[in-house]
Amino acid sequence: MRWGVEKRLEFIEFRLFWEGGINRADIMEQFGVSVPQASKDLSLYEEKAPGNLRYDKQQKRYLASPTFKPFFLKPEADRYLMQLGSVSNHVISADETWLSDMPDADAMPAPQRRVDVNVLRALLAAVSKGRAVEILYQSMNPTRPEPTWRWITPHAFGNDGLRWHVRAYCHIDLKFKDFLLSRCLEVRGDGEAGAAPEQDVFWNETFPVVLSPNPALSGSQQSIVAQDYAMTSGSVSVPVRKALLYYFQKRLRLDAVGSLDGPQEAPVVIANREEFAHALSEAMA
């Protein structure tokens, strides 16, 4: 089956599953195909997934049948909500998704971190070529209160959920570090790499963070937390790059479990705390 045909069949199934129905105009608008082609696609879908749709003459629309079962897709709630969230955050427009009948939705706004497009472009080029560049970086280190030019060899990018950083070998500190993109003010030069990406041990290695419900919660609350996080036998193992362990614990507030007002504010705890602390200490050194 050709890729274009397969994508249209997936689109038909997506609309049937999430919105309950579809018509030829939906296919024509999404893919720019003709009326005969849209009709052909619907017929082909019916042939490949018999019993999944029925035509409603009153609505002039193909509806998902009561016995509908996905054939081309494995519907995922996270994927749908990610698209809905991206539209709500104005990251993408509704036209760039397969959603049409969207519910009213919004997302908690976060202050935008300004990233210079030319800085990002230069860093991407350096990563692609395996080269070093010089950045004008504003550090929060009290020993460097003013922007400083420094050579780095970037090789990857990371995100902590709120901000982006470039993972790079620092030619001053002689180790791999994170540099916030919003604090990279300028980029210049081109030089030999200070280290290869495979030498960044803490980026290339992962640590299994084992999460379990906060034992201070009630039994019923612990059960729902286990369900929330898809735990089995009361825990879930999350593989995290060692270089991202610090951000992981901050994002889930795992470092403040004992100082919060109540266990409800920190529903999960790290079960392998000792091993986690050791891995984090190594990565932060």
N, C-alpha and C positions, 0 to 999 in steps of 0.2 A: 504494500500500500504506500502511495506517495506521501511525503511528509505533509504537504499542504492539505490533502484530504484527511489525513489522520488528525491534524490540528483542528479541522472543522468538526470532525466527529467528537473530539474531546470537548469542544466548545458547546456542542449540542447537549452533551451529557452534563456538562457543568451547569448550564442553565436549567436543565430538567431537575437536577438534584437540588440546587440551591434556591431556585426561583419558581420551580414547579411547572415551567412551561417555556415554549419557544415558538417563534414563527419564522417564516422565510425571510422577512425583512430584517430580523436580528442577524442572521447569517450574512445577508447581503451587506448590511451596514458595517459589520465587524471585519469582513474579509474582502469587500469590494467585488463580490461575484455576482453573476446574473441570476435572474429568477429561475431559469431552468437548472442552473448549477445548484442553487439552494434547495430546490425540490429534489434533485438527484441525491444530494447529501442526506436529506431527511429519509429518503427511501433506503439509502445504503445503511444508515444508522439502524433503521427498523429491521433490515435484513441481518445485520451483525448482532443486534441486541433485541431479538424478538420479544414482544410483550412489555417493553419498557415505556412505550408511549402510545397515546391514543389521540385521535383528532377530535376536538370539540367544535362542532359546526357553529354553535352560538357565539363562542369567543373567537372563532376562526384562528385557533391556536392549537399547537400540539402540546398536550399535557403529560406529565409523568403519570404512569399508571399506578394503581395501588400496589402492584407487585414489582415496581421498579427496583432494579439492582444495578449498581454501577458496573460497567463492563470495560470501559476504556480508562477510567480514572480511579484513583484511590482517594476519595474526598478527605481532606484534612481540615479540621477547624482552625488550626494555626495558620494555614496558608490563606484561608478566607479572611481571617481577622487581620493578617498582615497587610493584605491588599486594602481592606477597609481602613486600617490605621494609616496607611501611606496616603490614601486619598484625604483623610481627615487632617493629616499633618501637612497637606499640600506638597508632599514630596512628588507625587504623580497625580495626573488627572484621571477622572473616572474613565475617560476614553482609552486609557492605557491599560485598563483591566478588563476582565470579562464580566464585571458587575454591572447591572442596570437598575434593578429594583433595590436600591440600597437603603437601609434604615438610617435614620438620623443618628449621626455618630460624631464624637469629638474626642480629642486626646489632650491630656494635660500638656500645656505649652511649656517648652523649656527655652531659656535664652539661647539664641543662636551663637555658636562659636564661629567667628569670622576666620575663614581660611583663604589666603591669597591664592587665586587660581594659577598664577604664574609660578608661585612657590610649589604648589602641588604638582604642576606639570613638570617642573624641573626635577623634583624628587622621584616622580614616576619614571622619568627618563633614566635617572641614575640607577634605579632598581633594575630596570630592563637591561641596561648595559653593564651592570655590575661594577659601577664606578663610584668614586668618592666625590662629594661636593662640599663647598664651604657654605655654611648657613649663618645668618645673623640671628642669634637666638637670645630671647629674653628669659633668663632663668629666674626662678624664685629663690635661688641660693643666696643667702646674705653676703657671701663672699664675692658674688658677681651681680651687684645691684643694677648695672647698666647692660644693654645689649652687647653681646660678645660674638665676634666671628670665630667659628670653630669648624674644623673638618669632621665630617661624618661619612660613613659608608652605609647608606640605607639599604634594607633588603626586604622589609615587610611593613604592613600597616595594621594597627590594632584599634579597637573601639571598646570603650568601657560602658557603653550604653548611652553616654551623653556627649562624649568628645572623642576625636580621632587623634592618634599619635603615630609617628613613624618610628619603627624599630630600626636602630642603626648602631653600628660600631662607632664609638666616640674616640677620635684620635687624640684627645686630651687626656681623658680618664682611662684610656686603653681597655675599654670593656663595652659590652653591648648595653644600650640604654634606650629609654623611651623619650621622644621629643614631641611635645604637643604641637600639632600643625598650626594652631592659632598663634603660637609664640615664635614660629619661624617667620621672621620678618622679611628676609631676602635670601636669595640663593645665588651663588656665583661659582665660577671655576669648575675644573674637571681634573680629577686626579686618580691615581692608582688606589684600588680598594685596600683598606686597612685590614680587612678580614673577610673570609668567605662566609656565606649564609649558614653553611653546615657547622660552622664553629660556634654558632649561637646556641649553646646547649639548652638553655632555659626556654628558648623559643621552640626548639625542635622536640623537646621532651614534654610529655604530659604527666599530670598527677591525678589519680582518681580520688576526687573529693567525695566522701561518703556522707550523704545527708540523711538525717532522720528527724522525725517530729520532735519538737521541744518537749522533753519529759514533764515540764511544769504545766502543760496543757491537760485538760480533762481527757479521758479515754476516747470520748466521742470526737473531741476536737482533734486529737492525734490521728484518728481514723480518717477524718476529712482531709487533713493535711497530707496524709499518705496518698490519698486519692488524687489530690491536687497535683502532686509531684510524680504521679505514676510510680509510686514505690511498690516494691515487692518484698514481702517479709519485713516490712517496717523500715526499709531504707532504699536509697537509690544512689548509684555511683555515677558521678559526672566527671568525664575526662576534661581537664582544663590544662591549657599550656602553662607551664611553670611561670613563664613571664607574665601571665595574666592572673595569677592567683591573688595578688593584692587587690586588683579591681573586682575580682569575683566576690571576695569576702566583703568588700565595701558595698557592692551593689545589693547583696542580700542581707547586709547589716549583720554579718556573722561575727564581726569583731566587736559588736556592742551588745551582745545577748544579755550580759549581766547588768548592764547599766540602763536598760530601757524600762519603761513604766510597768510592763507586764509581758508575759510570754506570748500574748497575742500579737505583739509588735515584732516578734522574732519567731515565727512558727516553726522554723527548721534550725537545727544545730549541726555542727560538724561531728560526726561520729568518730572519725579517725583523727581527732584533734592533734595528738602528739606528732603523728607523721606529717600532718598538714603544716604544723608550725615549723617543723624542720625543713620541709620543702620550701616554704615561704621565706624562711630565713636565708636559705641558700640563694634563692632567686633575687632577694633584695640586697645581698652583700655587694 
